[in-house]
C-alpha cells in the first residue's frame, strides 16, 4: 500500500486548507486589498505547500529509498526523488 494512500485523510485535509488559502488570495486581489495583505496570503500558501511537499517527500524517502536498488514502473526511488527535486526548483 502506498504511503499516500495510508495518509490520504491527512494529506487531503492539507490540500483543502491550501485551496482555502488560494481562494483567500483570489478574494484579496478581487477586493483590491493592499500588497502587504496579498503578500502575506501568498507566503502563507507557499508555506503550506512546502509543508505538504515535506510530508510526502519524507514518507517517500522512508518508504522507497530504504532499498535504493528497488525499482518499480517509475524507476528507482533515487531517480524519482531526483526528478521531484529538479521539478520543484524549476
DSSP file (Angstrom, degrees, kcal/mol; ACC not computed):
  #  RESIDUE AA STRUCTURE BP1 BP2  ACC     N-H-->O    O-->H-N    N-H-->O    O-->H-N    TCO  KAPPA ALPHA  PHI   PSI    X-CA   Y-CA   Z-CA
    1    1 A X              0   0    0      0, 0.0     2,-0.0     0, 0.0     5,-0.0   0.000 360.0 360.0 360.0 132.8    0.0    0.0    0.0
    2    2 A X    >>  -     0   0    0      1,-0.1     4,-1.9     2,-0.0     3,-0.5  -0.331 360.0-125.8 -66.8 146.7    1.3    3.4   -1.0
    3    3 A X  H 3> S+     0   0    0      1,-0.2     4,-1.8     2,-0.2    -1,-0.1   0.804 111.3  58.5 -65.6 -28.0    2.2    5.8    1.8
    4    4 A X  H 34 S+     0   0    0      2,-0.2    -1,-0.2     1,-0.2     7,-0.2   0.814 106.0  49.4 -70.5 -27.9   -0.1    8.5    0.2
    5    5 A X  H X4 S+     0   0    0     -3,-0.5     3,-1.3     2,-0.2     4,-0.3   0.906 110.3  49.8 -73.2 -42.3   -3.0    6.0    0.5
    6    6 A X  H 3< S+     0   0    0     -4,-1.9     3,-0.2     1,-0.3    -2,-0.2   0.855 120.0  36.8 -63.7 -34.3   -2.2    5.3    4.1
    7    7 A X  T 3X S+     0   0    0     -4,-1.8     4,-2.6     1,-0.2     5,-0.3   0.105  82.2 123.6-103.7  20.2   -2.1    9.1    4.9
    8    8 A X  H <> S+     0   0    0     -3,-1.3     4,-2.9     1,-0.2     5,-0.2   0.878  71.0  48.8 -52.5 -49.8   -4.9   10.0    2.5
    9    9 A X  H  > S+     0   0    0     -4,-0.3     4,-2.1    -3,-0.2    -1,-0.2   0.925 114.3  44.6 -61.7 -46.6   -7.1   11.8    5.0
   10   10 A X  H  > S+     0   0    0      2,-0.2     4,-1.9     1,-0.2    -1,-0.2   0.897 114.9  48.9 -65.6 -40.4   -4.4   13.9    6.5
   11   11 A X  H  X S+     0   0    0     -4,-2.6     4,-2.4     2,-0.2    -2,-0.2   0.915 110.9  49.7 -66.4 -42.7   -3.0   14.8    3.0
   12   12 A X  H  X S+     0   0    0     -4,-2.9     4,-2.5    -5,-0.3    -1,-0.2   0.879 108.1  54.3 -64.4 -36.8   -6.4   15.7    1.7
   13   13 A X  H  X S+     0   0    0     -4,-2.1     4,-2.0    -5,-0.2    -1,-0.2   0.911 109.1  48.5 -61.7 -41.3   -7.0   17.9    4.7
   14   14 A X  H  X S+     0   0    0     -4,-1.9     4,-2.3     2,-0.2    -2,-0.2   0.927 111.3  49.9 -62.5 -44.5   -3.8   19.8    4.0
   15   15 A X  H  X S+     0   0    0     -4,-2.4     4,-2.6     1,-0.2    -2,-0.2   0.893 109.3  51.7 -62.8 -39.8   -4.8   20.2    0.3
   16   16 A X  H  X S+     0   0    0     -4,-2.5     4,-2.0     2,-0.2    -1,-0.2   0.885 109.1  50.0 -65.6 -37.8   -8.2   21.6    1.3
   17   17 A X  H  X S+     0   0    0     -4,-2.0     4,-1.9     2,-0.2    -1,-0.2   0.901 110.6  50.2 -65.2 -39.5   -6.5   24.1    3.6
   18   18 A X  H  X S+     0   0    0     -4,-2.3     4,-2.5     2,-0.2    -2,-0.2   0.911 107.4  53.6 -64.0 -42.1   -4.2   25.1    0.8
   19   19 A X  H  X S+     0   0    0     -4,-2.6     4,-2.4     1,-0.2    -1,-0.2   0.913 108.2  50.7 -58.2 -42.4   -7.3   25.5   -1.5
   20   20 A X  H  X S+     0   0    0     -4,-2.0     4,-1.8     1,-0.2    -1,-0.2   0.881 109.4  50.6 -62.2 -38.2   -8.8   27.8    1.1
   21   21 A X  H  X S+     0   0    0     -4,-1.9     4,-1.8     2,-0.2    -2,-0.2   0.898 109.6  49.8 -67.6 -39.7   -5.6   29.9    1.2
   22   22 A X  H  X S+     0   0    0     -4,-2.5     4,-2.2     1,-0.2    -2,-0.2   0.905 109.9  51.2 -64.6 -40.6   -5.6   30.2   -2.6
   23   23 A X  H  X S+     0   0    0     -4,-2.4     4,-2.4     1,-0.2    -1,-0.2   0.862 106.9  54.5 -64.1 -34.2   -9.2   31.3   -2.5
   24   24 A X  H  X S+     0   0    0     -4,-1.8     4,-2.4     2,-0.2    -1,-0.2   0.868 106.6  51.2 -66.5 -36.0   -8.2   33.9    0.1
   25   25 A X  H  X S+     0   0    0     -4,-1.8     4,-2.3     2,-0.2    -2,-0.2   0.933 110.1  49.5 -63.3 -45.2   -5.5   35.2   -2.3
   26   26 A X  H  X S+     0   0    0     -4,-2.2     4,-2.8     1,-0.2    -2,-0.2   0.916 111.6  48.3 -60.5 -43.7   -8.1   35.5   -5.0
   27   27 A X  H  X S+     0   0    0     -4,-2.4     4,-2.8     1,-0.2    -1,-0.2   0.912 109.4  53.0 -63.3 -41.7  -10.5   37.4   -2.7
   28   28 A X  H  <>S+     0   0    0     -4,-2.4     5,-2.7     1,-0.2    -1,-0.2   0.902 113.2  43.3 -61.7 -41.0   -7.8   39.7   -1.6
   29   29 A X  H ><5S+     0   0    0     -4,-2.3     3,-1.3     3,-0.2    -2,-0.2   0.919 113.8  50.5 -69.4 -43.3   -7.0   40.6   -5.2
   30   30 A X  H 3<5S+     0   0    0     -4,-2.8    -2,-0.2     1,-0.3    -1,-0.2   0.876 112.1  47.3 -61.7 -38.2  -10.6   40.9   -6.1
   31   31 A X  T 3<5S-     0   0    0     -4,-2.8    -1,-0.3    -5,-0.2    -2,-0.2   0.387 111.6-123.7 -85.5   3.8  -11.2   43.2   -3.2
   32   32 A X  T < 5 +     0   0    0     -3,-1.3    -3,-0.2    -5,-0.1    -2,-0.1   0.875  45.4 176.6  56.2  42.5   -8.2   45.2   -4.1
   33   33 A X      < -     0   0    0     -5,-2.7    -1,-0.1    -6,-0.2     5,-0.1  -0.266  38.3 -77.9 -69.5 164.9   -6.5   44.8   -0.7
   34   34 A X     >  -     0   0    0      1,-0.1     4,-1.9     3,-0.0     3,-0.4  -0.145  39.0-110.4 -64.4 159.7   -3.1   46.2   -0.1
   35   35 A X  H  > S+     0   0    0      1,-0.2     4,-3.0     2,-0.2     5,-0.2   0.827 116.5  58.7 -63.5 -31.9    0.0   44.5   -1.4
   36   36 A X  H  > S+     0   0    0      2,-0.2     4,-2.3     1,-0.2    -1,-0.2   0.899 106.1  48.8 -64.9 -39.1    1.1   43.5    2.1
   37   37 A X  H  > S+     0   0    0     -3,-0.4     4,-2.0     2,-0.2    -2,-0.2   0.926 114.1  45.9 -63.1 -44.4   -2.1   41.6    2.7
   38   38 A X  H  X S+     0   0    0     -4,-1.9     4,-2.5     2,-0.2    -2,-0.2   0.921 112.3  50.7 -65.6 -44.3   -1.7   39.8   -0.7
   39   39 A X  H  X S+     0   0    0     -4,-3.0     4,-2.7     1,-0.2     5,-0.2   0.897 109.1  51.5 -61.2 -40.4    2.0   39.0    0.0
   40   40 A X  H  X S+     0   0    0     -4,-2.3     4,-2.1     2,-0.2    -1,-0.2   0.914 110.3  48.5 -63.1 -42.0    1.1   37.6    3.4
   41   41 A X  H  X S+     0   0    0     -4,-2.0     4,-2.2     2,-0.2    -2,-0.2   0.908 112.3  49.4 -62.9 -41.6   -1.5   35.4    1.9
   42   42 A X  H  X S+     0   0    0     -4,-2.5     4,-2.7     1,-0.2    -2,-0.2   0.925 111.2  47.8 -65.3 -44.7    0.9   34.2   -0.8
   43   43 A X  H  X S+     0   0    0     -4,-2.7     4,-2.3     1,-0.2    -1,-0.2   0.871 111.0  52.0 -67.0 -34.6    3.7   33.4    1.7
   44   44 A X  H  X S+     0   0    0     -4,-2.1     4,-2.1    -5,-0.2    -1,-0.2   0.920 111.3  47.1 -63.9 -42.5    1.2   31.5    3.9
   45   45 A X  H  X S+     0   0    0     -4,-2.2     4,-2.5     2,-0.2    -2,-0.2   0.908 111.0  51.4 -65.6 -42.4    0.1   29.5    0.9
   46   46 A X  H  X S+     0   0    0     -4,-2.7     4,-2.7     1,-0.2    -1,-0.2   0.914 109.2  51.1 -61.9 -42.0    3.7   28.8   -0.1
   47   47 A X  H  X S+     0   0    0     -4,-2.3     4,-2.2     1,-0.2    -1,-0.2   0.901 110.0  49.4 -61.2 -41.1    4.5   27.6    3.5
   48   48 A X  H  X S+     0   0    0     -4,-2.1     4,-2.3     2,-0.2    -2,-0.2   0.904 111.4  49.0 -65.8 -41.0    1.5   25.3    3.4
   49   49 A X  H  X S+     0   0    0     -4,-2.5     4,-2.8     2,-0.2    -2,-0.2   0.912 111.0  50.2 -63.8 -42.4    2.6   23.9    0.0
   50   50 A X  H  X S+     0   0    0     -4,-2.7     4,-2.6     1,-0.2    -2,-0.2   0.886 109.6  51.8 -63.1 -37.9    6.2   23.4    1.3
   51   51 A X  H  X S+     0   0    0     -4,-2.2     4,-2.1     2,-0.2    -2,-0.2   0.916 110.5  47.5 -63.5 -43.4    4.8   21.6    4.4
   52   52 A X  H  X S+     0   0    0     -4,-2.3     4,-2.3     2,-0.2     5,-0.3   0.931 112.6  49.6 -62.0 -46.3    2.7   19.3    2.1
   53   53 A X  H  X S+     0   0    0     -4,-2.8     4,-3.0     1,-0.2     5,-0.3   0.916 109.6  52.1 -58.2 -44.4    5.8   18.6    0.0
   54   54 A X  H  X S+     0   0    0     -4,-2.6     4,-2.6     1,-0.2     5,-0.2   0.905 110.2  47.8 -61.4 -43.0    7.9   17.9    3.1
   55   55 A X  H  X S+     0   0    0     -4,-2.1     4,-2.2     2,-0.2    -1,-0.2   0.947 116.8  41.5 -64.2 -48.7    5.4   15.3    4.4
   56   56 A X  H  X S+     0   0    0     -4,-2.3     4,-2.4     2,-0.2    -2,-0.2   0.908 116.5  49.3 -67.4 -41.3    5.1   13.5    1.1
   57   57 A X  H  X S+     0   0    0     -4,-3.0     4,-2.7    -5,-0.3    -2,-0.2   0.915 110.7  49.7 -65.0 -43.4    8.8   13.7    0.3
   58   58 A X  H  X S+     0   0    0     -4,-2.6     4,-2.7    -5,-0.3     5,-0.2   0.933 112.8  46.9 -61.0 -45.6    9.8   12.4    3.8
   59   59 A X  H  X S+     0   0    0     -4,-2.2     4,-2.5    -5,-0.2     5,-0.2   0.886 111.2  52.8 -63.3 -37.6    7.3    9.5    3.5
   60   60 A X  H  X>S+     0   0    0     -4,-2.4     4,-3.3     2,-0.2     5,-0.6   0.935 110.9  46.4 -62.8 -45.9    8.6    8.8    0.0
   61   61 A X  H  X5S+     0   0    0     -4,-2.7     4,-1.7     1,-0.2    -2,-0.2   0.942 115.4  45.8 -61.4 -47.8   12.2    8.7    1.2
   62   62 A X  H  <5S+     0   0    0     -4,-2.7    -1,-0.2    -5,-0.2    -2,-0.2   0.857 122.0  37.6 -64.8 -34.8   11.3    6.5    4.2
   63   63 A X  H  <5S+     0   0    0     -4,-2.5    -2,-0.2    -5,-0.2     4,-0.2   0.892 129.3  23.9 -84.6 -42.3    9.2    4.1    2.1
   64   64 A X  H  <5S+     0   0    0     -4,-3.3    13,-0.4    -5,-0.2     3,-0.2   0.628 116.2  54.5-107.1 -15.1   11.1    3.9   -1.2
   65   65 A X  S ><<S+     0   0    0     -4,-1.7     3,-0.5    -5,-0.6    -3,-0.1   0.413  77.8  91.0-103.2   3.5   14.7    4.7   -0.5
   66   66 A X  T 3  S+     0   0    0      1,-0.3     2,-0.6    -5,-0.2    -1,-0.2   0.921 103.5  31.0 -59.3 -41.6   15.3    2.1    2.2
   67   67 A X  T >  S-     0   0    0     -3,-0.2     3,-2.0    -4,-0.2    -1,-0.3  -0.851  77.7-173.9-116.5  91.7   16.4   -0.1   -0.6
   68   68 A X  T <  S+     0   0    0     -2,-0.6    10,-0.5    -3,-0.5     9,-0.2   0.688  82.3  59.6 -63.1 -18.8   17.8    2.2   -3.2
   69   69 A X  T 3  S+     0   0    0      7,-0.1    -1,-0.3    -3,-0.1     2,-0.3   0.633  80.1 106.6 -83.6 -13.5   18.2   -0.6   -5.7
   70   70 A X    <   -     0   0    0     -3,-2.0     7,-1.1    -6,-0.2     2,-0.4  -0.488  51.0-175.8 -68.7 129.0   14.5   -1.3   -5.7
   71   71 A X  E     +A   76   0A   0     -2,-0.3     5,-0.2     5,-0.2     2,-0.2  -0.955   9.1 177.6-126.7 146.8   12.9   -0.2   -8.9
   72   72 A X  E >   -A   75   0A   0      3,-1.5     3,-2.0    -2,-0.4     0, 0.0  -0.520  58.1 -63.0-126.9-160.4    9.2   -0.1   -9.9
   73   73 A X  T 3  S+     0   0    0      1,-0.3     3,-0.1    -2,-0.2    -2,-0.0   0.665 134.3  52.5 -64.8 -14.3    7.4    1.1  -13.0
   74   74 A X  T 3  S-     0   0    0      1,-0.4    -1,-0.3     0, 0.0     2,-0.1   0.328 117.2-108.2-101.2   6.1    8.5    4.7  -12.2
   75   75 A X  E <   -A   72   0A   0     -3,-2.0    -3,-1.5     4,-0.1    -1,-0.4  -0.445  62.6 -22.5  95.2-173.3   12.2    3.8  -12.0
   76   76 A X  E  >  -A   71   0A   0     -5,-0.2     4,-2.4    -2,-0.1    -5,-0.2  -0.298  59.4-117.9 -70.1 155.5   14.4    3.7   -8.9
   77   77 A X  H  > S+     0   0    0     -7,-1.1     4,-2.3   -13,-0.4     5,-0.2   0.873 115.7  55.3 -58.9 -37.6   13.4    5.6   -5.8
   78   78 A X  H  > S+     0   0    0    -10,-0.5     4,-2.4     2,-0.2    -1,-0.2   0.939 108.9  45.7 -61.7 -48.0   16.6    7.6   -6.1
   79   79 A X  H  > S+     0   0    0      1,-0.2     4,-2.5     2,-0.2    -2,-0.2   0.881 111.3  53.2 -64.7 -38.0   15.8    8.7   -9.6
   80   80 A X  H  X S+     0   0    0     -4,-2.4     4,-2.3     2,-0.2    -1,-0.2   0.929 109.8  48.3 -60.7 -44.8   12.2    9.5   -8.6
   81   81 A X  H  X S+     0   0    0     -4,-2.3     4,-2.6     1,-0.2    -2,-0.2   0.914 110.8  50.2 -63.2 -43.8   13.5   11.7   -5.8
   82   82 A X  H  X S+     0   0    0     -4,-2.4     4,-2.6     1,-0.2    -1,-0.2   0.924 110.7  50.2 -60.2 -44.9   16.0   13.5   -8.1
   83   83 A X  H  X S+     0   0    0     -4,-2.5     4,-2.4     2,-0.2    -2,-0.2   0.905 111.2  48.7 -61.1 -42.6   13.2   14.1  -10.6
   84   84 A X  H  X S+     0   0    0     -4,-2.3     4,-2.1     2,-0.2    -2,-0.2   0.937 112.4  47.5 -64.7 -46.2   10.9   15.6   -7.9
   85   85 A X  H  X S+     0   0    0     -4,-2.6     4,-1.6     1,-0.2    -2,-0.2   0.913 112.8  49.5 -62.7 -42.6   13.6   17.9   -6.5
   86   86 A X  H  < S+     0   0    0     -4,-2.6     4,-0.4     1,-0.2    -1,-0.2   0.924 111.7  47.8 -61.6 -45.1   14.5   19.1  -10.0
   87   87 A X  H >< S+     0   0    0     -4,-2.4     3,-0.8     1,-0.2    -1,-0.2   0.853 108.0  56.6 -67.4 -32.1   10.9   19.8  -10.9
   88   88 A X  H 3< S+     0   0    0     -4,-2.1    -1,-0.2     1,-0.2    -2,-0.2   0.878 109.1  45.5 -65.3 -37.3   10.4   21.7   -7.6
   89   89 A X  T 3<        0   0    0     -4,-1.6    -1,-0.2     1,-0.2    -2,-0.2   0.395 360.0 360.0 -91.1   4.2   13.3   24.1   -8.3
   90   90 A X    <         0   0    0     -3,-0.8    -1,-0.2    -4,-0.4    -2,-0.1   0.486 360.0 360.0 -72.0 360.0   12.3   24.8  -12.0
